[in-house]
Every structure is written in C-alpha cells, then in structure tokens.
C-alpha cells in the first residue's frame, strides 16, 4: 500500500494525535457518507462497544487472530485477558498505531495473505463489520477455507456484519438492485475511504444478512452456529469449524 | 440547479429535520474535507457567531442584501432588529429553509444574477466566508461593480473571508503554488459540495487575504476601509462605496 493510499491509517493516526477526524466513505456510484463517530469508535474501551460485540467476546478462547485490527481495541482487550493475539491490518499506519498502543504482535498484512506462517488460531475476530472483508462471491468461500487452514479444531469465527436489507433509505435499495443486476450480492459495496489528500483504492466490502453469511460459510468448512443480535445496527455471527 | 445538484440545500434541510449531517467539501485536486460543524453553524444564533461577524453587525444599516443566506441566520437577526432584508441563495432547498424559518423575502438566485429588480441596498452582507462567491479574477471586479449598481450612496459590503496564507498545512501551500502556476489566485479554490448521492457542480470559491480583497475592490467602486480581525480563522472586510 502506497503512503498516498493509506487514508484509513492517516485517519486513525490523526485521531490518535489530535482527537479529531472524520471518516469519509465514498461508494462507487457517487454516494458519499461522513461518519463522525468513525475514528473515535476505533479507540473505544470495551464498555462502549456494541452490545453484540461484548456478548460475543465471551466466546473468544485460546489464540486469537484480530482481522483488520485498526487502532487495536479488540487485540488490547483480549491481550489484557491473557490471550495470545495476532492483529493484522492492511494499513501500515493503523498497524503502527496498534503497536504504539500496546498490541504486542501486529502484522501489516491484507486478510487475503493470512497463512500458517502466523501459526494456528482458536478464534478469529472480525469486528467493526469486518466480515465485510470477505468481499463477496467467489472470494468469501475461498477466504473462509483459507481461514480454516490456519485454525485448530473447535475454532470459531466471531464475524460482525450489518444486515443490508434493514434500511429505509430508498437509495440503498436502488444500490442493492443495481448490484444484483450485475451479478453481485446486494450488500456488496464497492467503496473507498478518503481523508484529506489520501484515498484508498476501491475495494469490495460486504454487508451480509445472517442467511447470506450462513450460505457463504456452507461448504467452506464453517457453519453459522449462532447469531448474536442485540437489536443494534450490527450483529455478530458465530461460525464454528466443522 | 437540478435537484440532484442541491447537495448544500439537502445538507441544510436534512439538518433542520434531524439535527444531523456533515458537510463534505471536495477540492478539484482530490483533497477532501468533512466539516462536522458545517450545518450546525448555519443555524447558530447571534451569540455563537464568530466575534468578527458580531462586531461587523454594528455596521449594518438600512436595507440589506444577505448574499448566500443559507439557513437564514443573518437575515433573521437583521429582520428582528428592524431591517428590511432580502436573502438570496443559489440553492432552492436552502431558500426554502430560510423561508420556513421566517425570513420574509428570500430569492432563489445566483449571486451573479443580482440586479436592480431587487431594489437598492445600503448594506450587502457576505458572511460565512461568502466573499468567496466572487470566485476570483476577472469575476470579482465585475461582480463588485454589479453590487455597486444596486446600492445607495454610502453603502457598505461586510465581506467575510479567510486569509489563505495563514495555514501550516503544506498541502494547502502546494495547492496555492499550483493555482499560481495556472494564473489563478492562490486561494482560488475549485470545489464542490457532496452529501449522500447529491453533488454540486464544481465552482470557484476564493479565500482572499485583506490585501487581496483591497486590490480586487480597487477600481470597482469600493474601497477596503477597515478590517475586523478578532484573531479568529475568519475576518470581515468593510468595503465602502466610493
């Protein structure tokens, strides 16, 4: 990732330094959104996390892979509770922020490059909607199989997502239809993050309903065993290794 | 202005309805900025305005033209103090919000279309950095002459701007140099406003130092008689009709 592309890392590093910053997410069709809670939430202590995430943390066990660790909130929480944690993030600056905040083992690595060189895991955490990093079909089953190859028996994925169908915004529904017409999943967002002069490349980020998560997992060595839904915007799917 | 282009009006109307919304300003070179205070500030009561604006309001007299009235804060303040005010805004939705909030005479009109059909004015207010709407050379002197033709003797323009040279951001300095190489004024921003699926056309918005404001006014029937600088980001130039 070129420095000029590390908009996400700049946002996080800027927030660490100044306590300010707003995440701008641009969709490929021109829709743009500014999330004022963006960077602050990446630094939240446990008590401020969504309830579904707090509930799901009870299911974390053993050695943990924190996918898209951002500013390190999940890794730090689990480390403090005695877990061995490896945090990975595509963004060099996010990885640096996680390190600076005390995460012991952070790798600058795209999720598609995980391998047994990281060792084996008992839990894979994809919080902050990071189940979205599976992108869509056909990458999702491919990546889930890859995840299987780096886990121990009895492993779990705690996979957070947003059900894309739970929206009243007619523009979002139109986007879903457009995606379907193009053979994409409805919630398969094509987005980029922007911050000042920094712009990430376009990437696919999937919002999946629990049903869709279950279907993507099927046949890739995982099964959706439970859905933790606390009535919030987000939910956490519990995928168990089969 | 097509409804799909009224990003500014959507922002203001959305904020009136929900109390939320963030103004996203994209510069033509790809720099992007989200201003969390944007829409709220358009609704501020007098006591929350920048000090320079509050001081400058003492100089308003007679019949007033409020250029780029937005959500109507300046028009409402002056109306309450007994002034006859005409607010103009390019944005149909902003004009509607101003009307709904009680501004008696609002016209949906680009600043370049002001004419004697609006009657004659004693004061022209360009707050919220709206001196920027003069755009740059050669439009600024042309527009200032046009302003002169719709004012009475002894009229004043209360022109707010930001001195573009007062920044530590090296990216902004690079942008100034780039502008100069292209024969533009250093602070002549080429920007557009974005909100959800709405995007304004690109437009020029000038940040001018007091010296630059004085030079643009010279020969166009106005003279920079005073600069109200309260040590804030913004200042108000007092242009007097000569």
Interface residues (C-beta under 8 A of the other chain):
Chain A: X22 X24 X29 X30 X31 X32 X33 X34 X36 X171 X194 X195 X196 X197 X199
Chain B: X22 X24 X29 X30 X31 X32 X33 X34 X36 X171 X194 X195 X196 X197 X199
